[in-house]
Amino acid sequence: MIESAVILAAGSGTRLKPLTDHSPKCLTEINSIPILINALENLDNLGIKNCTVVAGYFSDKVLKAIGSSFRNVQVSYVLNEHYASTNDMYSLWLARHLLERGVLLLEGDIFFRYKTIERAFSMCANRTCYLAGKYNGKKDEILISVDAGKKVRHIEVLRGRSGTISDHHYMSTGMLIIQGDYGMYLSHWLTGFVAHNAVNVLFDDVIGAHTDDAELLVFEVGHDEWVEIDTLEDVREAERVFA
């Protein structure tokens, strides 16, 4: 049973300005609830005991808002001092020592329902799963291609364009259940990218380069179960979905 989570919350959220002019993206409020608080509430409901937050932009405000615990969840921090020149793969690399224990990995801009993760934990058992929704044609998404058994075969970051809609194409929710064996591989892959100074990429680029090296399955979730908050339009959409 996975009892730890890692939340990647170092980014500056430039597309959310002016909301992020003086506050970190992860504290953006959806119906008066900060994104990070929603995540921690859900972790507590799931019985997760430990959470590591990788902070960067306005990290002091993250620490002040949360502290060392939230309800029954013990919270620790890793600081990404290079958040302005790196991407989330580097933040995950900084927390790589946690991956081999097995973690629930969350991007810090995801507003979601705890029942979604609860169902995924139950169905994924001892497998590593990428929670994903059916791809709907949006630009700039993480396009995940699977085979008939929902094993991930290809991951593509759709930078500035749309992909093909099909029964075998999914889109990232920014949430993964990572078992310890897969976590050991991922830690090694991340280190390889950092060694080549490829630090301004997404962790999906790293995973996508190794889809043949370890099994990763898609766990399908509905589009009313999560919203990724990148823009002011996403804030409005999340407030509608989670009204």
MARBA-3410 file (N, C-alpha, C, O; in Angstrom, 1 decimal):
243
0.8,-1.2,0.0,0.0,0.0,0.0,0.9,1.3,0.0,1.7,1.4,0.9 ~ 0.6,2.1,-1.0,1.4,3.4,-1.0,0.9,4.3,0.0,-0.3,4.6,0.2 ~ 1.8,4.9,0.8,1.5,5.8,1.9,2.1,7.1,1.8,2.0,8.0,2.7 ~ 2.8,7.4,0.7,3.5,8.6,0.5,3.1,9.3,-0.9,2.7,8.6,-1.8 ~ 3.1,10.6,-0.9,2.8,11.4,-2.1,3.9,12.4,-2.3,4.6,12.9,-1.4
4.1,12.7,-3.6,5.0,13.8,-4.0,4.2,14.8,-4.9,3.5,14.4,-5.8 ~ 4.2,16.0,-4.5,3.5,17.1,-5.2,4.5,18.0,-5.9,5.3,18.6,-5.1 ~ 4.5,18.2,-7.2,5.4,19.1,-7.9,4.7,20.4,-8.0,3.8,20.6,-8.8 ~ 5.2,21.4,-7.2,4.6,22.7,-7.1,5.6,23.8,-7.2,5.5,24.8,-6.5 ~ 6.6,23.7,-8.1,7.7,24.7,-8.1,7.4,25.8,-9.2,8.0,26.9,-9.1
6.5,25.5,-10.1,6.4,26.4,-11.3,5.8,27.8,-10.9,5.2,27.9,-9.9 ~ 6.0,28.7,-11.8,5.6,30.1,-11.5,4.2,30.4,-12.1,3.7,31.5,-11.8 ~ 3.7,29.6,-13.0,2.3,29.8,-13.4,2.1,31.1,-14.2,1.2,31.9,-13.9 ~ 3.0,31.4,-15.2,2.9,32.6,-15.9,1.6,32.8,-16.7,1.1,33.9,-16.8 ~ 1.0,31.7,-17.1,-0.3,31.8,-17.8,-1.5,32.1,-16.9,-2.6,32.4,-17.4
-1.2,32.1,-15.6,-2.3,32.4,-14.7,-2.2,33.9,-14.1,-3.0,34.3,-13.3 ~ -1.3,34.7,-14.7,-1.2,36.1,-14.3,-2.6,36.7,-14.5,-3.2,36.5,-15.6 ~ -3.0,37.7,-13.7,-2.3,38.3,-12.5,-2.4,37.5,-11.2,-1.9,37.9,-10.2 ~ -3.1,36.3,-11.2,-3.3,35.6,-10.0,-2.0,35.1,-9.4,-1.9,34.9,-8.2 ~ -1.0,34.9,-10.2,0.3,34.4,-9.7,1.3,35.5,-9.6,2.5,35.2,-9.5
0.9,36.8,-9.7,1.9,37.9,-9.6,2.6,37.9,-8.2,3.8,38.2,-8.1 ~ 1.8,37.5,-7.2,2.3,37.6,-5.8,2.0,36.3,-5.0,2.0,36.3,-3.8 ~ 1.7,35.3,-5.7,1.3,34.0,-5.0,1.7,32.8,-5.9,1.6,32.9,-7.1 ~ 2.1,31.7,-5.3,2.4,30.5,-6.1,1.2,29.9,-6.8,0.1,30.0,-6.3 ~ 1.4,29.3,-7.9,0.3,28.7,-8.7,-0.5,27.7,-7.8,-1.7,27.7,-8.0
0.2,26.9,-7.0,-0.5,25.9,-6.2,-1.5,26.4,-5.2,-2.3,25.7,-4.6 ~ -1.4,27.7,-4.9,-2.3,28.3,-3.9,-3.5,29.1,-4.6,-4.2,29.7,-3.9 ~ -3.5,29.0,-5.9,-4.7,29.5,-6.7,-6.0,28.9,-6.2,-6.0,27.7,-6.0 ~ -7.0,29.7,-5.9,-8.2,29.2,-5.3,-9.2,28.8,-6.4,-9.5,29.5,-7.4 ~ -9.9,27.6,-6.1,-11.0,27.2,-6.9,-12.2,27.1,-5.9,-12.2,26.3,-5.0
-13.2,28.0,-6.2,-14.3,28.1,-5.3,-13.8,28.2,-3.8,-14.3,27.6,-2.9 ~ -12.8,29.1,-3.6,-12.3,29.5,-2.3,-11.4,28.5,-1.7,-11.0,28.6,-0.6 ~ -11.1,27.4,-2.4,-10.2,26.3,-1.9,-8.9,26.3,-2.7,-9.0,26.1,-3.9 ~ -7.8,26.6,-2.1,-6.5,26.5,-2.8,-6.2,25.1,-3.4,-6.6,24.1,-2.8 ~ -5.6,25.1,-4.6,-5.4,23.8,-5.2,-4.6,22.8,-4.3,-4.9,21.7,-4.2
-3.6,23.4,-3.6,-2.8,22.5,-2.8,-3.6,22.0,-1.6,-3.4,20.9,-1.1 ~ -4.4,22.8,-1.0,-5.3,22.4,0.1,-6.2,21.3,-0.4,-6.4,20.3,0.4 ~ -6.8,21.4,-1.5,-7.6,20.3,-2.1,-6.9,19.0,-2.2,-7.4,18.0,-1.8 ~ -5.6,19.1,-2.7,-4.8,17.9,-2.8,-4.5,17.3,-1.4,-4.7,16.1,-1.3 ~ -4.2,18.1,-0.5,-3.8,17.6,0.9,-5.1,17.0,1.6,-5.0,16.0,2.3
-6.2,17.6,1.4,-7.5,17.1,2.0,-7.8,15.7,1.4,-8.1,14.8,2.1 ~ -7.6,15.6,0.1,-7.8,14.3,-0.6,-6.8,13.2,-0.1,-7.2,12.1,0.1 ~ -5.5,13.6,0.1,-4.5,12.7,0.6,-4.9,12.2,1.9,-4.8,11.0,2.2 ~ -5.4,13.1,2.8,-5.8,12.7,4.1,-7.0,11.7,4.1,-7.0,10.7,4.8 ~ -7.9,12.0,3.2,-9.1,11.1,3.1,-8.6,9.7,2.5,-9.3,8.7,2.8
-7.5,9.7,1.8,-7.0,8.5,1.2,-6.2,7.7,2.2,-5.8,6.5,1.9 ~ -5.8,8.3,3.3,-5.0,7.6,4.3,-3.5,7.8,4.0,-2.7,7.0,4.6 ~ -3.1,8.7,3.1,-1.7,8.9,2.8,-1.1,9.6,4.1,-1.6,10.6,4.6 ~ 0.0,9.1,4.5,0.6,9.5,5.8,1.7,10.6,5.6,1.9,11.5,6.4 ~ 2.4,10.6,4.4,3.5,11.5,4.2,3.4,12.2,2.8,3.1,11.5,1.8
3.7,13.4,2.8,3.6,14.2,1.5,4.9,15.1,1.4,5.1,15.8,2.3 ~ 5.6,15.0,0.3,6.7,15.9,0.0,6.3,16.8,-1.1,5.9,16.4,-2.2 ~ 6.4,18.1,-0.8,6.0,19.1,-1.8,7.3,19.7,-2.3,8.2,20.2,-1.6 ~ 7.5,19.7,-3.6,8.7,20.3,-4.3,8.2,21.7,-4.6,7.4,21.9,-5.5 ~ 8.8,22.7,-3.9,8.4,24.1,-4.1,9.5,24.9,-4.8,10.6,24.4,-4.8
9.1,26.0,-5.3,10.1,26.9,-5.9,9.6,28.3,-5.9,10.1,29.1,-5.0 ~ 8.8,28.7,-6.8,8.3,30.1,-6.9,7.4,30.4,-5.7,6.5,29.7,-5.4 ~ 7.8,31.5,-5.0,7.2,31.9,-3.7,7.1,30.7,-2.7,6.0,30.4,-2.1 ~ 8.2,29.9,-2.6,8.2,28.8,-1.7,7.9,29.1,-0.3,7.3,28.4,0.4 ~ 8.3,30.3,0.1,8.1,30.8,1.5,6.6,30.8,1.8,6.1,30.5,2.9
5.8,31.2,0.8,4.3,31.3,1.0,3.7,29.9,1.1,2.7,29.7,1.7 ~ 4.3,29.0,0.3,3.8,27.6,0.4,4.0,27.1,1.8,3.1,26.5,2.4 ~ 5.2,27.2,2.3,5.6,26.7,3.7,4.7,27.4,4.7,4.3,26.8,5.7 ~ 4.5,28.7,4.6,3.7,29.4,5.6,2.2,29.0,5.5,1.6,28.9,6.6 ~ 1.7,28.7,4.4,0.3,28.3,4.2,0.0,26.9,4.8,-1.0,26.6,5.3
1.0,26.0,4.6,0.8,24.6,5.0,1.5,24.2,6.3,0.9,23.5,7.1 ~ 2.8,24.6,6.4,3.5,24.1,7.6,4.0,22.7,7.5,4.2,22.2,6.4 ~ 4.2,22.0,8.6,4.8,20.7,8.6,3.8,19.6,8.6,4.1,18.4,8.6 ~ 2.5,19.9,8.7,1.5,18.9,8.7,0.2,19.5,8.2,-0.1,20.7,8.4 ~ -0.7,18.6,7.7,-2.0,19.0,7.4,-2.9,17.9,7.8,-2.9,16.8,7.2
-3.8,18.1,8.8,-4.6,17.0,9.4,-3.6,15.9,9.8,-2.8,16.1,10.6 ~ -3.8,14.7,9.2,-3.0,13.5,9.5,-1.8,13.3,8.6,-1.2,12.3,8.7 ~ -1.6,14.2,7.7,-0.5,14.1,6.7,0.7,14.9,7.1,0.6,16.1,7.4 ~ 1.8,14.2,7.3,3.1,14.9,7.6,3.6,15.5,6.3,3.8,14.8,5.3 ~ 3.9,16.8,6.3,4.4,17.5,5.0,5.8,17.9,5.2,6.2,18.5,6.1
6.6,17.5,4.2,8.0,18.0,4.1,8.2,18.6,2.7,7.4,18.6,1.9 ~ 9.4,19.3,2.6,9.6,20.1,1.4,11.0,19.9,0.8,11.9,19.6,1.5 ~ 11.0,20.0,-0.5,12.2,20.0,-1.3,12.2,21.3,-2.1,11.2,21.6,-2.7 ~ 13.3,22.0,-2.1,13.3,23.3,-2.8,14.0,23.2,-4.1,15.1,22.7,-4.2 ~ 13.3,23.6,-5.2,13.9,23.7,-6.5,14.3,25.1,-6.7,13.5,26.0,-7.1
15.6,25.4,-6.4,16.1,26.7,-6.5,16.2,27.2,-8.0,16.3,28.4,-8.3 ~ 16.1,26.3,-8.9,16.3,26.6,-10.3,15.0,26.5,-11.1,14.9,26.2,-12.3 ~ 13.9,26.8,-10.4,12.5,26.6,-11.0,12.3,27.4,-12.2,11.6,27.1,-13.1 ~ 13.0,28.6,-12.3,12.8,29.5,-13.5,13.4,29.0,-14.7,13.0,29.4,-15.8 ~ 14.4,28.1,-14.6,15.1,27.6,-15.8,15.0,26.1,-16.0,15.6,25.5,-16.9
14.2,25.4,-15.2,13.9,24.0,-15.3,12.5,23.7,-15.4,11.6,24.6,-15.3 ~ 12.1,22.5,-15.6,10.7,22.1,-15.7,10.4,21.0,-14.7,11.3,20.7,-13.8 ~ 9.2,20.4,-14.8,8.9,19.5,-13.7,9.7,18.2,-13.6,9.7,17.6,-12.5 ~ 10.4,17.8,-14.7,11.2,16.6,-14.5,12.4,16.9,-13.6,12.8,16.0,-12.8 ~ 12.9,18.1,-13.5,14.0,18.4,-12.6,13.4,18.4,-11.2,14.1,18.0,-10.2
12.2,19.0,-11.0,11.6,18.9,-9.6,11.5,17.5,-9.2,11.7,17.2,-8.0 ~ 11.0,16.6,-10.1,10.9,15.2,-9.7,12.2,14.6,-9.4,12.3,13.7,-8.5 ~ 13.2,14.9,-10.2,14.6,14.4,-10.0,15.0,14.8,-8.6,15.7,14.0,-7.9 ~ 14.7,16.0,-8.1,15.1,16.4,-6.8,14.5,15.5,-5.7,15.0,15.4,-4.6 ~ 13.4,14.9,-6.0,12.7,14.0,-5.1,12.8,12.6,-5.4,12.0,11.7,-5.0
13.8,12.2,-6.3,13.9,10.9,-6.8,14.2,9.8,-5.7,13.8,8.7,-5.9 ~ 14.7,10.2,-4.6,15.0,9.3,-3.5,13.7,8.7,-2.9,13.7,7.6,-2.3 ~ 12.6,9.3,-3.2,11.3,8.8,-2.7,10.6,7.8,-3.6,9.8,7.1,-3.2 ~ 11.0,7.8,-4.9,10.3,7.1,-5.9,10.4,5.6,-5.7,9.4,4.9,-5.9 ~ 11.5,5.1,-5.2,11.7,3.6,-5.0,10.9,3.1,-3.9,10.8,1.8,-3.8
10.3,3.9,-3.1,9.4,3.5,-2.0,8.0,3.3,-2.5,7.1,2.7,-1.9 ~ 7.7,3.9,-3.7,6.3,3.9,-4.2,5.6,5.2,-3.7,5.6,5.5,-2.5 ~ 5.1,5.9,-4.7,4.5,7.2,-4.3,3.3,7.4,-5.2,3.1,6.9,-6.3 ~ 2.4,8.3,-4.7,1.4,8.9,-5.6,1.9,10.2,-6.0,2.2,11.1,-5.2 ~ 2.1,10.4,-7.3,2.7,11.6,-7.9,1.6,12.5,-8.4,0.8,12.1,-9.2
1.7,13.7,-7.9,0.7,14.7,-8.4,1.4,16.0,-8.9,2.3,16.5,-8.2 ~ 0.9,16.5,-10.0,1.3,17.8,-10.4,0.6,18.8,-9.5,-0.6,18.6,-9.1 ~ 1.3,19.9,-9.2,0.7,20.9,-8.2,-0.4,21.8,-8.7,-0.8,22.7,-8.0 ~ -0.8,21.6,-9.9,-1.9,22.4,-10.5,-3.1,21.6,-10.8,-3.9,22.1,-11.7 ~ -3.3,20.5,-10.2,-4.4,19.6,-10.5,-5.5,19.7,-9.4,-5.2,19.4,-8.2
-6.7,20.0,-9.7,-7.8,20.0,-8.8,-8.6,18.7,-9.1,-9.1,18.5,-10.2 ~ -8.8,17.8,-8.1,-9.3,16.5,-8.4,-10.2,16.0,-7.2,-10.2,16.6,-6.1 ~ -10.9,14.9,-7.4,-11.7,14.3,-6.4,-10.9,13.1,-5.8,-10.3,12.3,-6.5 ~ -11.0,12.9,-4.5,-10.3,11.8,-3.9,-10.8,10.5,-4.3,-10.1,9.5,-4.3 ~ -12.1,10.4,-4.6,-12.7,9.1,-5.0,-12.0,8.6,-6.3,-11.9,7.4,-6.5
-11.5,9.5,-7.1,-10.8,9.1,-8.3,-9.6,8.3,-7.9,-9.3,7.2,-8.5 ~ -8.8,8.8,-7.0,-7.5,8.1,-6.6,-7.9,6.8,-5.8,-7.2,5.8,-6.0 ~ -8.9,6.9,-5.0,-9.3,5.7,-4.3,-9.7,4.6,-5.2,-9.3,3.5,-5.0 ~ -10.4,4.9,-6.3,-10.8,3.9,-7.2,-9.5,3.3,-8.0,-9.4,2.1,-8.2 ~ -8.6,4.3,-8.3,-7.4,3.9,-9.0,-6.5,3.0,-8.1,-6.0,2.0,-8.6
-6.4,3.3,-6.8,-5.6,2.4,-5.9,-6.2,1.0,-5.9,-5.5,0.0,-5.9 ~ -7.5,0.9,-5.9,-8.2,-0.3,-5.8,-8.0,-1.2,-7.1,-7.7,-2.4,-7.0 ~ -8.1,-0.5,-8.2,-8.0,-1.2,-9.5,-6.6,-1.5,-9.9,-6.3,-2.5,-10.6 ~ -5.6,-0.6,-9.6,-4.3,-0.8,-10.1,-3.5,-1.8,-9.2,-2.5,-2.3,-9.7 ~ -3.9,-2.1,-8.0,-3.2,-3.0,-7.2,-1.7,-2.7,-7.1,-1.3,-1.7,-6.7
-0.9,-3.7,-7.6,0.6,-3.5,-7.5,1.2,-3.0,-8.8,2.4,-3.2,-9.1 ~ 0.4,-2.4,-9.6,0.9,-1.9,-10.9,1.0,-0.4,-10.9,0.3,0.3,-10.2 ~ 1.9,0.1,-11.8,2.1,1.5,-11.9,1.1,2.0,-13.0,1.1,1.4,-14.1 ~ 0.4,3.0,-12.6,-0.7,3.5,-13.5,-0.6,5.0,-13.7,-0.4,5.7,-12.8 ~ -0.9,5.4,-14.9,-1.0,6.8,-15.3,-2.5,7.1,-15.4,-3.2,6.6,-16.2
-3.0,7.9,-14.5,-4.4,8.3,-14.5,-4.6,9.3,-15.7,-3.9,10.3,-15.8 ~ -5.5,8.9,-16.6,-5.7,9.7,-17.8,-7.1,9.6,-18.3,-7.9,8.7,-18.1 ~ -7.5,10.7,-19.0,-8.8,10.8,-19.6,-8.7,10.6,-21.1,-7.7,10.8,-21.7 ~ -9.8,10.2,-21.7,-9.9,10.1,-23.2,-9.4,11.4,-23.8,-9.9,12.5,-23.4 ~ -8.6,11.4,-24.8,-8.1,12.6,-25.4,-9.2,13.3,-26.2,-10.0,12.6,-26.9
-9.4,14.6,-26.0,-10.5,15.3,-26.6,-10.1,16.3,-27.7,-11.0,17.1,-28.1 ~ -8.9,16.3,-28.1,-8.5,17.2,-29.2,-7.9,18.5,-28.8,-7.5,19.3,-29.7 ~ -7.7,18.7,-27.5,-7.1,20.0,-27.1,-5.6,20.1,-27.4,-4.9,19.1,-27.5 ~ -5.2,21.3,-27.6,-3.8,21.6,-27.9,-3.0,21.5,-26.6,-3.5,21.6,-25.5 ~ -1.7,21.4,-26.7,-0.7,21.5,-25.6,-0.9,20.4,-24.5,-0.5,20.6,-23.4
-1.6,19.3,-24.9,-1.8,18.3,-23.9,-0.7,17.2,-24.0,0.1,17.2,-24.9 ~ -0.7,16.3,-23.0,0.2,15.1,-23.0,-0.6,14.0,-23.6,-1.5,13.5,-23.0 ~ -0.3,13.6,-24.9,-1.0,12.6,-25.6,-0.4,11.2,-25.3,0.8,11.0,-25.5 ~ -1.2,10.3,-24.7,-0.8,9.0,-24.3,-1.4,8.0,-25.2,-2.6,7.9,-25.2 ~ -0.6,7.2,-25.9,-1.1,6.2,-26.8,-0.9,4.8,-26.1,0.1,4.5,-25.5
-2.0,4.0,-26.2,-2.0,2.7,-25.5,-2.4,1.6,-26.5,-2.9,1.8,-27.5 ~ -2.0,0.3,-26.1,-2.5,-0.8,-26.8,-3.8,-1.3,-26.3,-4.4,-0.7,-25.5 ~ -4.3,-2.5,-26.8,-5.6,-3.0,-26.4,-5.7,-3.3,-25.0,-6.8,-3.3,-24.4 ~ -4.6,-3.6,-24.3,-4.6,-3.8,-22.9,-4.3,-2.6,-22.0,-4.1,-2.7,-20.8 ~ -4.4,-1.4,-22.6,-4.1,-0.1,-22.0,-2.7,0.0,-21.5,-2.4,0.8,-20.6
-1.8,-0.7,-22.0,-0.4,-0.5,-21.7,0.1,0.7,-22.6,-0.1,0.8,-23.8 ~ 0.8,1.6,-21.9,1.3,2.8,-22.6,2.4,2.4,-23.6,3.4,1.7,-23.2 ~ 2.2,2.8,-24.8,3.2,2.5,-25.9,3.9,3.8,-26.4,5.0,3.7,-26.9 ~ 3.3,4.9,-26.2,4.0,6.2,-26.7,3.4,7.4,-25.9,2.2,7.4,-25.6 ~ 4.3,8.3,-25.6,3.8,9.6,-24.9,4.4,10.7,-25.8,5.6,10.7,-26.1
3.5,11.6,-26.1,3.9,12.8,-26.9,3.4,14.1,-26.3,2.3,14.2,-25.9 ~ 4.3,15.0,-26.1,3.9,16.3,-25.6,3.5,17.2,-26.8,4.3,17.5,-27.6 ~ 2.2,17.6,-26.8,1.7,18.3,-28.0,1.9,19.8,-27.8,1.0,20.5,-27.4 ~ 3.1,20.2,-28.1,3.5,21.6,-27.9,2.9,22.5,-29.0,3.4,22.4,-30.2 ~ 1.9,23.2,-28.7,1.3,24.2,-29.6,0.4,23.5,-30.7,0.0,24.2,-31.7
0.0,22.3,-30.5,-0.8,21.7,-31.6,-1.7,20.6,-30.9,-1.6,20.2,-29.8 ~ -2.6,20.1,-31.8,-3.6,19.1,-31.3,-3.1,17.7,-31.9,-2.3,17.7,-32.8 ~ -3.6,16.6,-31.3,-3.3,15.3,-31.8,-4.5,14.6,-32.4,-5.6,15.3,-32.5 ~ -4.4,13.4,-32.7,-5.5,12.6,-33.3,-6.4,12.0,-32.2,-5.9,11.4,-31.2 ~ -7.7,12.2,-32.3,-8.6,11.6,-31.4,-8.9,10.1,-31.8,-9.3,9.9,-33.0
-8.7,9.2,-30.9,-9.0,7.8,-31.2,-9.2,7.0,-29.9,-9.0,7.6,-28.8 ~ -9.7,5.8,-30.0,-10.0,5.0,-28.8,-8.7,4.6,-28.0,-8.8,4.2,-26.9 ~ -7.6,4.8,-28.7,-6.3,4.4,-28.0,-5.5,5.7,-27.6,-4.3,5.5,-27.2 ~ -6.1,6.8,-27.6,-5.4,8.0,-27.2,-6.0,8.6,-26.0,-7.3,8.8,-25.9 ~ -5.2,8.9,-25.0,-5.6,9.5,-23.7,-4.8,10.8,-23.5,-3.8,11.1,-24.2
-5.2,11.5,-22.5,-4.5,12.7,-22.1,-4.2,12.7,-20.6,-5.0,12.2,-19.8 ~ -3.1,13.3,-20.2,-2.6,13.2,-18.8,-3.5,14.0,-17.9,-4.1,15.0,-18.2 ~ -3.7,13.4,-16.7,-4.4,14.1,-15.6,-3.3,14.8,-14.7,-3.7,15.6,-13.8 ~ -2.0,14.4,-14.9,-1.0,14.9,-13.9,-0.9,14.1,-12.7,-0.4,14.6,-11.7 ~ -1.5,12.9,-12.7,-1.6,12.0,-11.5,-1.1,10.6,-11.9,-1.6,10.0,-12.8
-0.1,10.1,-11.1,0.4,8.7,-11.4,0.5,8.0,-10.1,0.9,8.5,-9.1 ~ 0.2,6.7,-10.1,0.5,5.8,-9.0,1.7,5.1,-9.4,1.7,4.3,-10.4 ~ 2.8,5.3,-8.7,4.1,4.7,-9.0,4.6,3.7,-8.0,4.8,4.1,-6.8 ~ 4.6,2.5,-8.4,5.1,1.4,-7.5,6.6,1.5,-7.4,7.3,2.1,-8.2 ~ 7.2,0.9,-6.3,8.6,1.0,-6.0,9.5,0.5,-7.1,10.5,1.2,-7.4
9.2,-0.6,-7.8,10.1,-1.1,-8.8,10.1,-0.1,-10.0,11.2,0.1,-10.6 ~ 9.0,0.4,-10.4,9.0,1.4,-11.5,9.7,2.7,-11.1,10.4,3.3,-11.9 ~ 9.5,3.0,-9.8,10.2,4.2,-9.3,11.7,4.2,-9.3,12.3,5.2,-9.6 ~ 12.2,3.0,-9.2,13.7,2.8,-9.3,14.1,3.1,-10.7,15.2,3.7,-10.9 ~ 13.4,2.5,-11.7,13.7,2.8,-13.1,13.6,4.3,-13.4,14.5,4.9,-14.0
12.5,4.9,-12.9,12.3,6.3,-13.2,13.4,7.2,-12.6,13.8,8.2,-13.3 ~ 13.8,6.9,-11.4,14.9,7.7,-10.8,16.1,7.6,-11.7,16.8,8.6,-11.9 ~ 16.4,6.4,-12.2,17.6,6.3,-13.0,17.4,7.0,-14.3,18.4,7.7,-14.8 ~ 16.3,7.0,-14.9,16.0,7.7,-16.2,16.2,9.2,-16.0,16.8,9.9,-16.8 ~ 15.6,9.7,-14.9,15.7,11.2,-14.6,17.1,11.6,-14.5,17.5,12.6,-15.0
17.9,10.8,-13.8,19.3,11.1,-13.5,20.1,11.1,-14.9,21.0,12.0,-15.0 ~ 19.7,10.3,-15.8,20.3,10.3,-17.1,20.1,11.6,-17.9,21.0,12.1,-18.5 ~ 18.8,12.1,-17.8,18.5,13.4,-18.4,19.3,14.5,-17.8,19.8,15.4,-18.5 ~ 19.3,14.5,-16.5,20.0,15.6,-15.8,21.5,15.6,-16.1,22.2,16.6,-16.3 ~ 22.1,14.4,-16.2,23.5,14.2,-16.6,23.8,14.9,-17.9,24.9,15.3,-18.2
22.8,14.9,-18.8,23.0,15.5,-20.1,22.4,16.9,-20.2,22.2,17.5,-21.2 ~ 22.1,17.5,-19.0,21.6,18.8,-18.8,20.3,19.1,-19.6,20.0,20.2,-20.0 ~ 19.5,18.0,-19.7,18.2,18.1,-20.3,17.2,18.3,-19.2,16.4,17.4,-18.9 ~ 17.2,19.5,-18.6,16.4,19.7,-17.4,15.2,20.6,-17.6,14.3,20.7,-16.7 ~ 15.1,21.2,-18.8,13.9,22.0,-19.1,12.9,21.3,-19.9,12.4,21.8,-20.9
12.6,20.1,-19.5,11.6,19.3,-20.1,10.6,18.7,-19.1,10.8,18.9,-17.9 ~ 9.5,18.1,-19.6,8.5,17.5,-18.7,9.0,16.1,-18.3,9.7,15.4,-19.0 ~ 8.5,15.6,-17.1,8.8,14.2,-16.8,8.1,13.3,-17.8,8.6,12.1,-17.9 ~ 7.1,13.7,-18.5,6.5,12.9,-19.5,7.5,12.6,-20.7,7.4,11.6,-21.3 ~ 8.4,13.6,-20.9,9.4,13.4,-21.9,10.3,12.2,-21.5,10.7,11.4,-22.3
10.6,12.2,-20.2,11.5,11.1,-19.7,10.8,9.8,-19.8,11.3,8.8,-20.2 ~ 9.6,9.7,-19.3,8.8,8.5,-19.3,8.6,8.0,-20.7,8.7,6.8,-21.0 ~ 8.3,9.0,-21.6,8.0,8.6,-23.0,9.2,8.1,-23.7,9.1,7.3,-24.7 ~ 10.4,8.4,-23.2,11.6,7.8,-23.8,11.9,6.4,-23.4,12.8,5.7,-23.9 ~ 11.1,5.9,-22.4,11.4,4.6,-21.9,10.1,3.7,-21.8,10.0,2.9,-20.9
9.2,3.9,-22.7,7.9,3.1,-22.6,8.1,1.6,-22.8,7.3,0.8,-22.4 ~ 9.2,1.3,-23.5,9.5,-0.2,-23.7,10.3,-0.8,-22.6,10.6,-2.0,-22.6 ~ 10.7,0.0,-21.6,11.7,-0.5,-20.6,11.0,-1.0,-19.3,11.6,-1.7,-18.5 ~ 9.8,-0.5,-19.1,9.0,-1.0,-17.9,7.5,-0.7,-18.1,7.1,0.2,-18.9 ~ 6.7,-1.6,-17.5,5.3,-1.5,-17.8,4.6,-0.4,-17.1,4.8,-0.1,-15.9
3.8,0.4,-17.9,3.1,1.5,-17.4,1.7,1.4,-18.0,1.5,1.3,-19.2 ~ 0.6,1.4,-17.2,-0.7,1.2,-17.7,-1.5,2.5,-17.5,-1.2,3.4,-16.7 ~ -2.5,2.7,-18.3,-3.4,3.8,-18.2,-4.6,3.4,-17.3,-5.2,2.3,-17.6 ~ -5.0,4.2,-16.4,-6.2,4.0,-15.6,-7.1,5.1,-16.1,-6.9,6.3,-15.8 ~ -8.2,4.8,-16.7,-9.1,5.8,-17.3,-10.0,6.5,-16.3,-10.6,5.9,-15.4
-10.0,7.9,-16.3,-10.9,8.6,-15.4,-11.7,9.6,-16.3,-11.4,9.9,-17.4 ~ -12.9,10.0,-15.7,-13.8,10.9,-16.5,-13.3,12.3,-16.5,-12.5,12.7,-15.6 ~ -13.8,13.1,-17.4,-13.4,14.5,-17.5,-14.0,15.4,-16.5,-13.6,16.5,-16.4 ~ -14.9,14.8,-15.7,-15.5,15.6,-14.6,-14.8,15.3,-13.3,-15.3,15.7,-12.2 ~ -13.6,14.6,-13.3,-13.0,14.2,-12.1,-11.7,15.0,-11.8,-11.1,14.9,-10.7
-11.2,15.8,-12.8,-10.0,16.6,-12.6,-10.0,17.7,-13.6,-10.6,17.7,-14.6 ~ -9.4,18.8,-13.1,-9.1,19.9,-14.1,-7.6,20.4,-13.8,-7.3,20.6,-12.6 ~ -6.9,20.5,-14.8,-5.5,21.1,-14.7,-5.6,22.6,-14.9,-6.2,23.1,-15.8 ~ -5.1,23.3,-13.9,-5.2,24.8,-13.8,-4.0,25.4,-14.4,-3.0,25.6,-13.7 ~ -4.1,25.8,-15.7,-3.0,26.5,-16.3,-3.4,28.0,-16.7,-2.5,28.8,-16.7
-4.6,28.2,-16.9,-5.1,29.5,-17.4,-6.3,30.0,-16.6,-6.8,29.3,-15.8 ~ -6.6,31.3,-16.8,-7.8,31.8,-16.1,-9.1,31.1,-16.6,-10.0,30.9,-15.8 ~ -9.1,30.7,-17.8,-10.2,29.9,-18.4,-10.3,28.5,-17.6,-11.4,28.1,-17.4 ~ -9.2,27.9,-17.3,-9.2,26.7,-16.5,-9.8,26.9,-15.1,-10.5,26.0,-14.6 ~ -9.5,28.1,-14.5,-10.0,28.4,-13.2,-11.6,28.4,-13.3,-12.3,27.8,-12.5
-12.1,29.0,-14.3,-13.5,29.1,-14.5,-14.1,27.7,-14.7,-15.2,27.4,-14.2 ~ -13.4,26.9,-15.5,-13.9,25.6,-15.8,-13.9,24.7,-14.5,-14.8,24.0,-14.3 ~ -12.8,24.8,-13.8,-12.8,24.0,-12.5,-13.9,24.5,-11.5,-14.5,23.6,-10.9 ~ -14.1,25.7,-11.5,-15.2,26.2,-10.6,-16.6,25.7,-11.0,-17.5,25.5,-10.2 ~ -16.7,25.5,-12.3,-18.0,24.9,-12.8,-18.1,23.4,-12.5,-19.1,23.0,-12.0
-17.0,22.7,-12.8,-17.0,21.3,-12.6,-17.1,20.9,-11.1,-17.8,19.9,-10.8 ~ -16.4,21.7,-10.2,-16.4,21.4,-8.8,-17.3,22.3,-8.0,-17.1,22.5,-6.8 ~ -18.4,22.8,-8.6,-19.3,23.7,-7.9,-20.0,23.0,-6.8,-20.8,23.6,-6.1
END
